[in-house]
Amino acid sequence: MDVQDAPHEDLEQGRSIWREALESSELLDQDFETMSGIPLEPVYGPGDWPVISDTGNAATHGNAATHDEVLDLVAKKLGWPGCPPYTRGPYALMYRSKLWTMRLFAGFGTAEDTNVRFRQLLRSGGGLSVAFDLPMLMGRDSDDPRSEGEVGRCGVAVDTLADVKDLFAGIDLGSVTTSMTINSPAAILLAMYAAAGESAGTSRRALGGTLQNDILKEYQAQKEYIFPPRPSMRLVVDVIRFCTAEMPCFHPVSVSGYHIREAGSTAVQELAFTLANGFAYIEAALAAGLEVDEFAPRLSFFFNVHIDFFEEIAKYRAARRIWARWVANRYGAKSARSMQLRFHTQTAGVSLTAQQPEVNIVRTAVEALAGVLGGTQSLHTNSLDEVFALPSEKAARIALRTQQVLAHEIGVANIADPLGGSWFVESLTDQIKCQAEEIFLALDENGEGSMLEGVLRGIEERWFQTEIAESAYAFERKVSSRRRLAVGVNAFCEGNEEPAPPTLQIGLEVDEAQRKRLDLARRKRSSKAVDAALEKVAADAADPQVNLVPSILAATREYATVGEVVGTLVSVFGRWAEDPVL
């Protein structure tokens, strides 16, 4: 019989024949799974997409659902792009209406050094995404003894408003959006950015961009925290309140799963922990008196896009579905913008290898494609040499060109959610969604009905940290035992002997240059005005009903340093010291 003439009722008979062939294969007893450990069938068909309701009841299309029931299920679980539950994308036409923003992470040396790179990126067609050095991330000034050797190394050095002005000199802040990766000192940087914009003639209401400001994941994974979790949450909420009232074009929080994944979590944990943190921020803002539809439309997300191609795509689709339903059903959102989960993605830094670094171009391209097929709104592609140092100009250009090839040459941007309806992708989306819901249930129970309290207790009890550490250990065991192959690491090592490519070097002369800049800023300012402004910051910090951002803004206008503002807040909030997870 010709294949195209096979009747529909022969589908199950064909499946049985295929199953007989499978059972005779010597590969039958081998385990195949995603990076998260989700078991994989060798092939997927109409009976393999689980019909899983929000109450947890499950069946399969072939056994328990009529044709009309299947169509109804598809409408409820998938819908169409731009329609609830947004599984297939937040916008109706997706990339036909607007391509994703192509961002490149940049920041090194002094503000003047990075300003030169920013101008190059803008000419090349990239968006601005700022990396800050370790002293800034930890709230220390460049002349702090603990900053020695780190100034300008992993990002740009910023101490005062003068640095932020120089960082964006000659750039129209009203016509670009800027993503800033900063957390504990986020309120300080936001204040400096607003002051710099106003100084250049752009009102803060016209400033657009994204502030990471996701402190919860710092305790869970990245560890760049300063204050204890609860007063840190107060600062996050103050920023949300300030942006809601004063900076309507600015995203006050980018809830970040990227660092959770880089620390060793699975894809499911990354998704669940990140969305749980998002729910916690919503509950904290609601407790501060905001209405959900006032601020939720400006919450954004930041996910990792790792090397397990289909799992990453399914992760993003599950994330949109979960967010839409939770925000509407649990938190009462009415605005579509509140329910539309929008996110930035970055290719996985931990997937890059020092061995045969040119292969990193391939890894990054595959990961970027997964991000696009998963419906990202913004994308950063890692450079091939980032495993050694900050990216060189040539490597950064190749990373940007990778995105431009995806956008303009291969046709992937022409269709919204092109893998929608794939039996495999839909099955994987459902499984990831259900495993994430199990984590939400555990956190909700631990918080006695509050996701905010559940997340805070999870941090204080080191639950998140332990879960991530165990997942990281399990993955490394797979690599060490060669159950998982890594090209150039534990397999295909020919070429490893070749020398590393030339990399960008940041010398100690940057320390000296930045210290001089800081000393000049201190000598030009009014010490009396700075002292008065810092006293006001301390007084506001002691009153939990007062929004701290205005007094921090006033202090930065007087050229108070990052370290001085942080020190003032520490005097009220204290410092956080974590017991390590071993």
SENUBA-12770 format. One record per residue (C-alpha): x, y, z; residue number from 1; residue in one letter; chain. Coordinates in pm, whole numbers, plus 50000, padded with zeros to 5 digits. Layout:
// residues N
X | Y | Z | NUM | A | A
...
***
This chain:
// residues 582
50000 | 50000 | 50000 | 1 | M | A
50126 | 50348 | 49917 | 2 | D | A
50204 | 50542 | 50233 | 3 | V | A
49983 | 50835 | 50143 | 4 | Q | A
49683 | 50602 | 50102 | 5 | D | A
49710 | 50455 | 50454 | 6 | A | A
49377 | 50510 | 50636 | 7 | P | A
49369 | 50713 | 50958 | 8 | H | A
49264 | 50408 | 51162 | 9 | E | A
49593 | 50239 | 51077 | 10 | D | A
49776 | 50493 | 51293 | 11 | L | A
49776 | 50274 | 51604 | 12 | E | A
49861 | 49966 | 51400 | 13 | Q | A
50161 | 50148 | 51259 | 14 | G | A
50259 | 50249 | 51609 | 15 | R | A
50248 | 49886 | 51718 | 16 | S | A
50474 | 49784 | 51430 | 17 | I | A
50716 | 50061 | 51523 | 18 | W | A
50709 | 49947 | 51886 | 19 | R | A
50799 | 49590 | 51782 | 20 | E | A
51099 | 49721 | 51591 | 21 | A | A
51200 | 49930 | 51889 | 22 | L | A
51186 | 49636 | 52130 | 23 | E | A
51432 | 49444 | 51915 | 24 | S | A
51684 | 49728 | 51933 | 25 | S | A
51990 | 49698 | 52152 | 26 | E | A
51934 | 50064 | 52257 | 27 | L | A
51607 | 49985 | 52432 | 28 | L | A
51761 | 49965 | 52779 | 29 | D | A
51957 | 50290 | 52751 | 30 | Q | A
51829 | 50598 | 52931 | 31 | D | A
51770 | 50915 | 52734 | 32 | F | A
51669 | 51231 | 52916 | 33 | E | A
51685 | 51609 | 52908 | 34 | T | A
51942 | 51801 | 53110 | 35 | M | A
51673 | 51834 | 53380 | 36 | S | A
51635 | 51457 | 53392 | 37 | G | A
51299 | 51436 | 53214 | 38 | I | A
51282 | 51093 | 53043 | 39 | P | A
51254 | 51104 | 52664 | 40 | L | A
51065 | 50866 | 52439 | 41 | E | A
51237 | 50776 | 52111 | 42 | P | A
50954 | 50930 | 51911 | 43 | V | A
50633 | 51118 | 51991 | 44 | Y | A
50287 | 51087 | 51841 | 45 | G | A
49924 | 51187 | 51898 | 46 | P | A
49894 | 50981 | 52215 | 47 | G | A
50205 | 51124 | 52378 | 48 | D | A
50093 | 51475 | 52457 | 49 | W | A
49953 | 51455 | 52813 | 50 | P | A
49619 | 51618 | 52872 | 51 | V | A
49694 | 51768 | 53211 | 52 | I | A
49445 | 52003 | 53369 | 53 | S | A
49528 | 52268 | 53623 | 54 | D | A
49382 | 52039 | 53890 | 55 | T | A
49636 | 51769 | 53806 | 56 | G | A
49406 | 51520 | 53630 | 57 | N | A
49574 | 51356 | 53336 | 58 | A | A
49482 | 51146 | 53036 | 59 | A | A
49600 | 51107 | 52679 | 60 | T | A
49434 | 51220 | 52362 | 61 | H | A
49387 | 50869 | 52234 | 62 | G | A
49239 | 50721 | 52550 | 63 | N | A
49018 | 50977 | 52717 | 64 | A | A
48945 | 51274 | 52494 | 65 | A | A
48712 | 51321 | 52201 | 66 | T | A
48810 | 51528 | 51901 | 67 | H | A
48613 | 51825 | 52031 | 68 | D | A
48769 | 51787 | 52374 | 69 | E | A
49113 | 51793 | 52219 | 70 | V | A
49033 | 52113 | 52028 | 71 | L | A
48900 | 52270 | 52346 | 72 | D | A
49215 | 52168 | 52531 | 73 | L | A
49438 | 52313 | 52260 | 74 | V | A
49248 | 52642 | 52278 | 75 | A | A
49287 | 52662 | 52656 | 76 | K | A
49648 | 52549 | 52683 | 77 | K | A
49792 | 52696 | 52364 | 78 | L | A
49561 | 52950 | 52209 | 79 | G | A
49726 | 53185 | 51966 | 80 | W | A
50022 | 53421 | 51994 | 81 | P | A
49915 | 53738 | 52169 | 82 | G | A
49621 | 53565 | 52338 | 83 | C | A
49593 | 53408 | 52686 | 84 | P | A
49759 | 53198 | 52816 | 85 | P | A
50037 | 53326 | 52584 | 86 | Y | A
50202 | 52985 | 52553 | 87 | T | A
50273 | 53067 | 52191 | 88 | R | A
50410 | 53417 | 52251 | 89 | G | A
50312 | 53752 | 52404 | 90 | P | A
50244 | 53928 | 52071 | 91 | Y | A
50017 | 53834 | 51783 | 92 | A | A
50269 | 53869 | 51500 | 93 | L | A
50580 | 53818 | 51713 | 94 | M | A
50892 | 53897 | 51508 | 95 | Y | A
50700 | 54006 | 51199 | 96 | R | A
50590 | 54312 | 51393 | 97 | S | A
50918 | 54367 | 51581 | 98 | K | A
51241 | 54170 | 51597 | 99 | L | A
51387 | 54083 | 51931 | 100 | W | A
51628 | 54342 | 52072 | 101 | T | A
51987 | 54236 | 52005 | 102 | M | A
52186 | 54324 | 52314 | 103 | R | A
52556 | 54288 | 52379 | 104 | L | A
52691 | 54297 | 52732 | 105 | F | A
52958 | 54567 | 52756 | 106 | A | A
53150 | 54730 | 53036 | 107 | G | A
53518 | 54744 | 53125 | 108 | F | A
53778 | 54983 | 53257 | 109 | G | A
53669 | 55339 | 53325 | 110 | T | A
53345 | 55500 | 53213 | 111 | A | A
53529 | 55669 | 52928 | 112 | E | A
53665 | 55332 | 52806 | 113 | D | A
53320 | 55178 | 52799 | 114 | T | A
53162 | 55482 | 52635 | 115 | N | A
53383 | 55417 | 52331 | 116 | V | A
53257 | 55055 | 52311 | 117 | R | A
52896 | 55172 | 52353 | 118 | F | A
52927 | 55398 | 52052 | 119 | R | A
53068 | 55111 | 51846 | 120 | Q | A
52780 | 54885 | 51948 | 121 | L | A
52519 | 55143 | 51861 | 122 | L | A
52676 | 55186 | 51516 | 123 | R | A
52669 | 54806 | 51470 | 124 | S | A
52299 | 54785 | 51551 | 125 | G | A
52315 | 54649 | 51907 | 126 | G | A
52136 | 54766 | 52221 | 127 | G | A
52313 | 54871 | 52540 | 128 | L | A
52354 | 54627 | 52825 | 129 | S | A
52589 | 54742 | 53099 | 130 | V | A
52822 | 54521 | 53301 | 131 | A | A
52960 | 54666 | 53625 | 132 | F | A
53279 | 54569 | 53801 | 133 | D | A
53285 | 54368 | 54122 | 134 | L | A
53342 | 54666 | 54356 | 135 | P | A
53027 | 54833 | 54219 | 136 | M | A
52827 | 54511 | 54243 | 137 | L | A
52929 | 54475 | 54608 | 138 | M | A
52869 | 54843 | 54689 | 139 | G | A
53236 | 54936 | 54738 | 140 | R | A
53423 | 55239 | 54614 | 141 | D | A
53721 | 55189 | 54386 | 142 | S | A
53963 | 55306 | 54655 | 143 | D | A
53833 | 55055 | 54910 | 144 | D | A
54122 | 54818 | 55000 | 145 | P | A
53897 | 54523 | 54909 | 146 | R | A
53858 | 54663 | 54556 | 147 | S | A
54225 | 54640 | 54468 | 148 | E | A
54285 | 54437 | 54153 | 149 | G | A
53914 | 54424 | 54063 | 150 | E | A
53852 | 54780 | 53945 | 151 | V | A
53720 | 54777 | 53588 | 152 | G | A
53798 | 54407 | 53544 | 153 | R | A
53462 | 54229 | 53498 | 154 | C | A
53272 | 54546 | 53410 | 155 | G | A
53289 | 54922 | 53416 | 156 | V | A
53393 | 55105 | 53733 | 157 | A | A
53131 | 55343 | 53874 | 158 | V | A
53174 | 55542 | 54194 | 159 | D | A
52980 | 55867 | 54151 | 160 | T | A
52735 | 56045 | 53926 | 161 | L | A
53035 | 56178 | 53731 | 162 | A | A
53109 | 55824 | 53611 | 163 | D | A
52753 | 55765 | 53492 | 164 | V | A
52755 | 56095 | 53304 | 165 | K | A
53079 | 55997 | 53131 | 166 | D | A
52951 | 55647 | 53064 | 167 | L | A
52665 | 55780 | 52850 | 168 | F | A
52831 | 56096 | 52719 | 169 | A | A
52716 | 56181 | 52367 | 170 | G | A
52439 | 55916 | 52375 | 171 | I | A
52077 | 56032 | 52358 | 172 | D | A
51924 | 55848 | 52653 | 173 | L | A
51579 | 55936 | 52528 | 174 | G | A
51628 | 55731 | 52211 | 175 | S | A
51796 | 55417 | 52349 | 176 | V | A
51701 | 55166 | 52614 | 177 | T | A
51965 | 55055 | 52858 | 178 | T | A
51977 | 54728 | 53048 | 179 | S | A
52179 | 54746 | 53369 | 180 | M | A
52292 | 54435 | 53552 | 181 | T | A
52299 | 54553 | 53912 | 182 | I | A
52123 | 54425 | 54222 | 183 | N | A
52211 | 54524 | 54579 | 184 | S | A
52308 | 54882 | 54480 | 185 | P | A
52032 | 54897 | 54214 | 186 | A | A
51847 | 55188 | 54374 | 187 | A | A
52169 | 55390 | 54377 | 188 | I | A
52243 | 55322 | 54012 | 189 | L | A
51885 | 55402 | 53909 | 190 | L | A
51917 | 55735 | 54089 | 191 | A | A
52246 | 55811 | 53913 | 192 | M | A
52098 | 55717 | 53574 | 193 | Y | A
51796 | 55942 | 53631 | 194 | A | A
52021 | 56229 | 53741 | 195 | A | A
52252 | 56180 | 53442 | 196 | A | A
51956 | 56180 | 53204 | 197 | G | A
51813 | 56496 | 53352 | 198 | E | A
52154 | 56664 | 53335 | 199 | S | A
52168 | 56579 | 52963 | 200 | A | A
51817 | 56712 | 52900 | 201 | G | A
51611 | 56391 | 52916 | 202 | T | A
51344 | 56381 | 53184 | 203 | S | A
51327 | 56068 | 53390 | 204 | R | A
50975 | 56002 | 53261 | 205 | R | A
51125 | 55957 | 52914 | 206 | A | A
51407 | 55722 | 53019 | 207 | L | A
51363 | 55366 | 52902 | 208 | G | A
51548 | 55055 | 53008 | 209 | G | A
51567 | 54770 | 53253 | 210 | T | A
51718 | 54748 | 53597 | 211 | L | A
51793 | 54394 | 53708 | 212 | Q | A
51724 | 54470 | 54076 | 213 | N | A
51651 | 54101 | 54148 | 214 | D | A
51791 | 54053 | 54495 | 215 | I | A
51625 | 53720 | 54573 | 216 | L | A
51834 | 53529 | 54320 | 217 | K | A
52148 | 53681 | 54472 | 218 | E | A
52089 | 53488 | 54793 | 219 | Y | A
51991 | 53179 | 54596 | 220 | Q | A
52273 | 53171 | 54343 | 221 | A | A
52496 | 53467 | 54254 | 222 | Q | A
52587 | 53579 | 54611 | 223 | K | A
52637 | 53949 | 54535 | 224 | E | A
52424 | 54062 | 54828 | 225 | Y | A
52493 | 54328 | 55091 | 226 | I | A
52193 | 54367 | 55321 | 227 | F | A
51976 | 54095 | 55479 | 228 | P | A
51693 | 53961 | 55260 | 229 | P | A
51401 | 54144 | 55420 | 230 | R | A
51536 | 54502 | 55409 | 231 | P | A
51668 | 54424 | 55062 | 232 | S | A
51312 | 54343 | 54957 | 233 | M | A
51208 | 54683 | 55092 | 234 | R | A
51461 | 54847 | 54855 | 235 | L | A
51327 | 54648 | 54558 | 236 | V | A
50972 | 54754 | 54635 | 237 | V | A
51079 | 55117 | 54678 | 238 | D | A
51228 | 55106 | 54328 | 239 | V | A
50906 | 54953 | 54190 | 240 | I | A
50700 | 55225 | 54358 | 241 | R | A
50931 | 55501 | 54233 | 242 | F | A
50933 | 55377 | 53873 | 243 | C | A
50558 | 55329 | 53875 | 244 | T | A
50512 | 55693 | 53975 | 245 | A | A
50811 | 55866 | 53816 | 246 | E | A
50967 | 55650 | 53542 | 247 | M | A
50681 | 55480 | 53352 | 248 | P | A
50905 | 55365 | 53063 | 249 | C | A
51151 | 55186 | 53291 | 250 | F | A
51136 | 54820 | 53394 | 251 | H | A
51220 | 54827 | 53768 | 252 | P | A
51292 | 54453 | 53807 | 253 | V | A
51426 | 54191 | 53569 | 254 | S | A
51355 | 53866 | 53750 | 255 | V | A
51659 | 53661 | 53664 | 256 | S | A
51687 | 53288 | 53624 | 257 | G | A
52012 | 53321 | 53433 | 258 | Y | A
52237 | 53317 | 53737 | 259 | H | A
52035 | 53039 | 53900 | 260 | I | A
52106 | 52824 | 53595 | 261 | R | A
52470 | 52927 | 53575 | 262 | E | A
52509 | 52818 | 53939 | 263 | A | A
52405 | 52466 | 53841 | 264 | G | A
52027 | 52438 | 53857 | 265 | S | A
51824 | 52235 | 53612 | 266 | T | A
51598 | 52402 | 53355 | 267 | A | A
51293 | 52315 | 53566 | 268 | V | A
51449 | 52466 | 53879 | 269 | Q | A
51551 | 52776 | 53688 | 270 | E | A
51195 | 52824 | 53566 | 271 | L | A
51030 | 52748 | 53901 | 272 | A | A
51267 | 52949 | 54121 | 273 | F | A
51253 | 53247 | 53886 | 274 | T | A
50874 | 53260 | 53862 | 275 | L | A
50846 | 53203 | 54237 | 276 | A | A
51068 | 53507 | 54287 | 277 | N | A
50842 | 53701 | 54049 | 278 | G | A
50537 | 53603 | 54253 | 279 | F | A
50721 | 53714 | 54568 | 280 | A | A
50787 | 54059 | 54419 | 281 | Y | A
50421 | 54089 | 54325 | 282 | I | A
50311 | 54004 | 54679 | 283 | E | A
50561 | 54249 | 54828 | 284 | A | A
50441 | 54530 | 54601 | 285 | A | A
50077 | 54450 | 54676 | 286 | L | A
50156 | 54465 | 55047 | 287 | A | A
50303 | 54813 | 54988 | 288 | A | A
49968 | 54932 | 54854 | 289 | G | A
50018 | 54908 | 54477 | 290 | L | A
49758 | 54757 | 54246 | 291 | E | A
49888 | 54464 | 54042 | 292 | V | A
49805 | 54623 | 53707 | 293 | D | A
49997 | 54937 | 53808 | 294 | E | A
50336 | 54765 | 53815 | 295 | F | A
50314 | 54410 | 53677 | 296 | A | A
50328 | 54523 | 53310 | 297 | P | A
50679 | 54655 | 53378 | 298 | R | A
50814 | 54339 | 53539 | 299 | L | A
51044 | 54160 | 53296 | 300 | S | A
51235 | 53834 | 53311 | 301 | F | A
51582 | 53714 | 53222 | 302 | F | A
51637 | 53348 | 53138 | 303 | F | A
51934 | 53135 | 53047 | 304 | N | A
51926 | 52958 | 52711 | 305 | V | A
52131 | 52643 | 52755 | 306 | H | A
52244 | 52378 | 52512 | 307 | I | A
51951 | 52132 | 52549 | 308 | D | A
51766 | 52273 | 52250 | 309 | F | A
51409 | 52148 | 52287 | 310 | F | A
51402 | 52167 | 52666 | 311 | E | A
51488 | 52536 | 52651 | 312 | E | A
51211 | 52608 | 52400 | 313 | I | A
50958 | 52418 | 52613 | 314 | A | A
51079 | 52602 | 52924 | 315 | K | A
50990 | 52942 | 52780 | 316 | Y | A
50650 | 52826 | 52658 | 317 | R | A
50570 | 52680 | 53001 | 318 | A | A
50687 | 53000 | 53171 | 319 | A | A
50444 | 53216 | 52974 | 320 | R | A
50153 | 52983 | 53047 | 321 | R | A
50227 | 52968 | 53420 | 322 | I | A
50278 | 53342 | 53458 | 323 | W | A
49955 | 53433 | 53277 | 324 | A | A
49743 | 53203 | 53490 | 325 | R | A
49901 | 53285 | 53825 | 326 | W | A
49893 | 53661 | 53773 | 327 | V | A
49529 | 53651 | 53666 | 328 | A | A
49392 | 53384 | 53897 | 329 | N | A
49592 | 53439 | 54215 | 330 | R | A
49675 | 53808 | 54198 | 331 | Y | A
49368 | 53939 | 54016 | 332 | G | A
49534 | 54104 | 53718 | 333 | A | A
49296 | 54231 | 53454 | 334 | K | A
49542 | 54389 | 53211 | 335 | S | A
49677 | 54174 | 52931 | 336 | A | A
50013 | 54346 | 52975 | 337 | R | A
50031 | 54214 | 53332 | 338 | S | A
49976 | 53860 | 53211 | 339 | M | A
50219 | 53873 | 52918 | 340 | Q | A
50551 | 53739 | 53040 | 341 | L | A
50823 | 53916 | 52843 | 342 | R | A
51184 | 53813 | 52881 | 343 | F | A
51544 | 53862 | 52782 | 344 | H | A
51766 | 53561 | 52720 | 345 | T | A
52140 | 53512 | 52724 | 346 | Q | A
52323 | 53213 | 52589 | 347 | T | A
52477 | 52993 | 52858 | 348 | A | A
52813 | 53109 | 52983 | 349 | G | A
52873 | 52774 | 53152 | 350 | V | A
52839 | 52595 | 52818 | 351 | S | A
53146 | 52776 | 52681 | 352 | L | A
53475 | 52589 | 52690 | 353 | T | A
53835 | 52705 | 52702 | 354 | A | A
53919 | 52401 | 52489 | 355 | Q | A
53872 | 52469 | 52115 | 356 | Q | A
53703 | 52806 | 52183 | 357 | P | A
53596 | 52852 | 51820 | 358 | E | A
53340 | 52575 | 51882 | 359 | V | A
53173 | 52820 | 52120 | 360 | N | A
53043 | 53002 | 51813 | 361 | I | A
52845 | 52690 | 51724 | 362 | V | A
52713 | 52646 | 52078 | 363 | R | A
52607 | 53008 | 52094 | 364 | T | A
52428 | 52991 | 51758 | 365 | A | A
52231 | 52681 | 51860 | 366 | V | A
52137 | 52834 | 52194 | 367 | E | A
52038 | 53163 | 52030 | 368 | A | A
51813 | 52974 | 51788 | 369 | L | A
51642 | 52805 | 52082 | 370 | A | A
51583 | 53144 | 52242 | 371 | G | A
51425 | 53276 | 51923 | 372 | V | A
51209 | 52968 | 51868 | 373 | L | A
51102 | 53002 | 52232 | 374 | G | A
50985 | 53357 | 52170 | 375 | G | A
51236 | 53581 | 52351 | 376 | T | A
51194 | 53960 | 52335 | 377 | Q | A
51563 | 54036 | 52379 | 378 | S | A
51877 | 53830 | 52329 | 379 | L | A
52242 | 53847 | 52425 | 380 | H | A
52481 | 53610 | 52250 | 381 | T | A
52803 | 53527 | 52434 | 382 | N | A
53134 | 53579 | 52261 | 383 | S | A
53365 | 53288 | 52188 | 384 | L | A
53641 | 53422 | 52416 | 385 | D | A
53431 | 53508 | 52724 | 386 | E | A
53554 | 53192 | 52893 | 387 | V | A
53894 | 53365 | 52917 | 388 | F | A
53816 | 53733 | 52967 | 389 | A | A
53586 | 54015 | 52868 | 390 | L | A
53504 | 53979 | 52499 | 391 | P | A
53736 | 54126 | 52239 | 392 | S | A
53587 | 54361 | 51982 | 393 | E | A
53604 | 54099 | 51705 | 394 | K | A
53445 | 53826 | 51917 | 395 | A | A
53165 | 54061 | 52023 | 396 | A | A
53100 | 54146 | 51659 | 397 | R | A
53076 | 53776 | 51564 | 398 | I | A
52828 | 53727 | 51850 | 399 | A | A
52612 | 54010 | 51718 | 400 | L | A
52637 | 53884 | 51360 | 401 | R | A
52510 | 53546 | 51483 | 402 | T | A
52184 | 53711 | 51587 | 403 | Q | A
52162 | 53906 | 51264 | 404 | Q | A
52195 | 53587 | 51058 | 405 | V | A
51911 | 53432 | 51260 | 406 | L | A
51696 | 53740 | 51214 | 407 | A | A
51752 | 53806 | 50844 | 408 | H | A
51878 | 53496 | 50664 | 409 | E | A
51714 | 53173 | 50778 | 410 | I | A
51344 | 53267 | 50788 | 411 | G | A
51289 | 53179 | 51152 | 412 | V | A
51145 | 53524 | 51228 | 413 | A | A
50864 | 53486 | 50975 | 414 | N | A
50646 | 53250 | 51179 | 415 | I | A
50523 | 53285 | 51536 | 416 | A | A
50586 | 52974 | 51750 | 417 | D | A
50679 | 52747 | 51457 | 418 | P | A
50711 | 52442 | 51686 | 419 | L | A
50365 | 52486 | 51835 | 420 | G | A
50166 | 52164 | 51801 | 421 | G | A
50473 | 51943 | 51795 | 422 | S | A
50380 | 51638 | 51998 | 423 | W | A
50724 | 51634 | 52156 | 424 | F | A
50747 | 52006 | 52234 | 425 | V | A
50391 | 52018 | 52372 | 426 | E | A
50454 | 51712 | 52588 | 427 | S | A
50778 | 51859 | 52719 | 428 | L | A
50610 | 52195 | 52784 | 429 | T | A
50343 | 52023 | 52994 | 430 | D | A
50593 | 51817 | 53190 | 431 | Q | A
50807 | 52119 | 53273 | 432 | I | A
50498 | 52314 | 53375 | 433 | K | A
50379 | 52036 | 53607 | 434 | C | A
50718 | 51988 | 53772 | 435 | Q | A
50741 | 52363 | 53831 | 436 | A | A
50395 | 52364 | 53991 | 437 | E | A
50514 | 52102 | 54239 | 438 | E | A
50790 | 52340 | 54349 | 439 | I | A
50541 | 52627 | 54381 | 440 | F | A
50322 | 52410 | 54601 | 441 | L | A
50613 | 52331 | 54834 | 442 | A | A
50710 | 52700 | 54862 | 443 | L | A
50351 | 52808 | 54918 | 444 | D | A
50311 | 52554 | 55197 | 445 | E | A
50640 | 52662 | 55356 | 446 | N | A
50515 | 53020 | 55348 | 447 | G | A
50177 | 52922 | 55494 | 448 | E | A
49992 | 53053 | 55191 | 449 | G | A
50241 | 53326 | 55097 | 450 | S | A
50487 | 53283 | 54811 | 451 | M | A
50680 | 53584 | 54943 | 452 | L | A
50724 | 53426 | 55284 | 453 | E | A
50791 | 53086 | 55130 | 454 | G | A
51074 | 53225 | 54917 | 455 | V | A
51225 | 53423 | 55206 | 456 | L | A
51214 | 53122 | 55435 | 457 | R | A
51362 | 52909 | 55158 | 458 | G | A
51658 | 53148 | 55144 | 459 | I | A
51698 | 53172 | 55521 | 460 | E | A
51676 | 52794 | 55556 | 461 | E | A
51921 | 52747 | 55262 | 462 | R | A
51672 | 52532 | 55072 | 463 | W | A
51734 | 52698 | 54734 | 464 | F | A
52108 | 52690 | 54780 | 465 | Q | A
52103 | 52318 | 54864 | 466 | T | A
51880 | 52228 | 54569 | 467 | E | A
52106 | 52413 | 54324 | 468 | I | A
52424 | 52264 | 54473 | 469 | A | A
52287 | 51910 | 54445 | 470 | E | A
52184 | 51962 | 54082 | 471 | S | A
52525 | 52106 | 53994 | 472 | A | A
52698 | 51808 | 54154 | 473 | Y | A
52476 | 51560 | 53970 | 474 | A | A
52551 | 51726 | 53635 | 475 | F | A
52927 | 51729 | 53695 | 476 | E | A
52916 | 51360 | 53780 | 477 | R | A
52754 | 51292 | 53442 | 478 | K | A
53032 | 51482 | 53265 | 479 | V | A
53306 | 51318 | 53471 | 480 | S | A
53169 | 50971 | 53400 | 481 | S | A
53116 | 51057 | 53031 | 482 | R | A
52744 | 50989 | 53056 | 483 | R | A
52724 | 51335 | 52903 | 484 | R | A
52975 | 51428 | 52634 | 485 | L | A
53124 | 51776 | 52610 | 486 | A | A
53319 | 51846 | 52293 | 487 | V | A
53681 | 51922 | 52373 | 488 | G | A
53634 | 51846 | 52743 | 489 | V | A
53577 | 51473 | 52771 | 490 | N | A
53551 | 51382 | 52402 | 491 | A | A
53682 | 51493 | 52059 | 492 | F | A
53986 | 51662 | 52211 | 493 | C | A
54195 | 51692 | 51897 | 494 | E | A
54287 | 52059 | 51869 | 495 | G | A
54299 | 52126 | 52242 | 496 | N | A
54670 | 52189 | 52215 | 497 | E | A
54617 | 52504 | 52007 | 498 | E | A
54690 | 52834 | 52187 | 499 | P | A
54408 | 53047 | 52324 | 500 | A | A
54299 | 53345 | 52114 | 501 | P | A
54420 | 53693 | 52209 | 502 | P | A
54194 | 53845 | 52473 | 503 | T | A
54110 | 54184 | 52613 | 504 | L | A
54338 | 54266 | 52906 | 505 | Q | A
54251 | 54510 | 53184 | 506 | I | A
54568 | 54623 | 53359 | 507 | G | A
54626 | 54769 | 53702 | 508 | L | A
54658 | 55110 | 53543 | 509 | E | A
54278 | 55116 | 53542 | 510 | V | A
54281 | 55104 | 53923 | 511 | D | A
54503 | 55410 | 53933 | 512 | E | A
54301 | 55600 | 53673 | 513 | A | A
53971 | 55532 | 53851 | 514 | Q | A
54109 | 55626 | 54192 | 515 | R | A
54218 | 55960 | 54044 | 516 | K | A
53870 | 56012 | 53899 | 517 | R | A
53715 | 55937 | 54237 | 518 | L | A
53956 | 56167 | 54419 | 519 | D | A
53874 | 56450 | 54177 | 520 | L | A
53499 | 56402 | 54228 | 521 | A | A
53543 | 56416 | 54605 | 522 | R | A
53750 | 56736 | 54590 | 523 | R | A
53500 | 56914 | 54364 | 524 | K | A
53188 | 56837 | 54571 | 525 | R | A
53053 | 56998 | 54887 | 526 | S | A
53131 | 56771 | 55185 | 527 | S | A
52869 | 56951 | 55392 | 528 | K | A
52599 | 56887 | 55133 | 529 | A | A
52701 | 56520 | 55104 | 530 | V | A
52688 | 56470 | 55482 | 531 | D | A
52343 | 56625 | 55502 | 532 | A | A
52216 | 56412 | 55215 | 533 | A | A
52350 | 56092 | 55374 | 534 | L | A
52187 | 56181 | 55706 | 535 | E | A
51856 | 56206 | 55521 | 536 | K | A
51916 | 55861 | 55364 | 537 | V | A
51977 | 55714 | 55710 | 538 | A | A
51662 | 55876 | 55852 | 539 | A | A
51449 | 55747 | 55563 | 540 | D | A
51598 | 55398 | 55593 | 541 | A | A
51490 | 55387 | 55957 | 542 | A | A
51127 | 55459 | 55858 | 543 | D | A
50985 | 55166 | 55658 | 544 | P | A
50695 | 55380 | 55535 | 545 | Q | A
50924 | 55618 | 55345 | 546 | V | A
51040 | 55548 | 54990 | 547 | N | A
51421 | 55555 | 54993 | 548 | L | A
51476 | 55638 | 54626 | 549 | V | A
51418 | 56016 | 54648 | 550 | P | A
51673 | 56063 | 54928 | 551 | S | A
51923 | 55838 | 54747 | 552 | I | A
51866 | 56045 | 54431 | 553 | L | A
51935 | 56363 | 54628 | 554 | A | A
52257 | 56212 | 54768 | 555 | A | A
52384 | 56106 | 54425 | 556 | T | A
52318 | 56457 | 54290 | 557 | R | A
52561 | 56580 | 54555 | 558 | E | A
52814 | 56323 | 54425 | 559 | Y | A
52792 | 56092 | 54724 | 560 | A | A
52978 | 55773 | 54630 | 561 | T | A
52829 | 55428 | 54595 | 562 | V | A
53029 | 55313 | 54898 | 563 | G | A
52907 | 55605 | 55109 | 564 | E | A
52539 | 55543 | 55033 | 565 | V | A
52578 | 55168 | 55090 | 566 | V | A
52763 | 55229 | 55417 | 567 | G | A
52480 | 55453 | 55534 | 568 | T | A
52222 | 55185 | 55457 | 569 | L | A
52434 | 54917 | 55627 | 570 | V | A
52434 | 55128 | 55942 | 571 | S | A
52055 | 55085 | 55951 | 572 | V | A
51995 | 54747 | 55782 | 573 | F | A
52311 | 54556 | 55876 | 574 | G | A
52501 | 54312 | 55652 | 575 | R | A
52404 | 53960 | 55549 | 576 | W | A
52639 | 53670 | 55610 | 577 | A | A
52536 | 53331 | 55477 | 578 | E | A
52621 | 52995 | 55625 | 579 | D | A
52776 | 52804 | 55332 | 580 | P | A
52613 | 52495 | 55184 | 581 | V | A
52864 | 52210 | 55179 | 582 | L | A
***
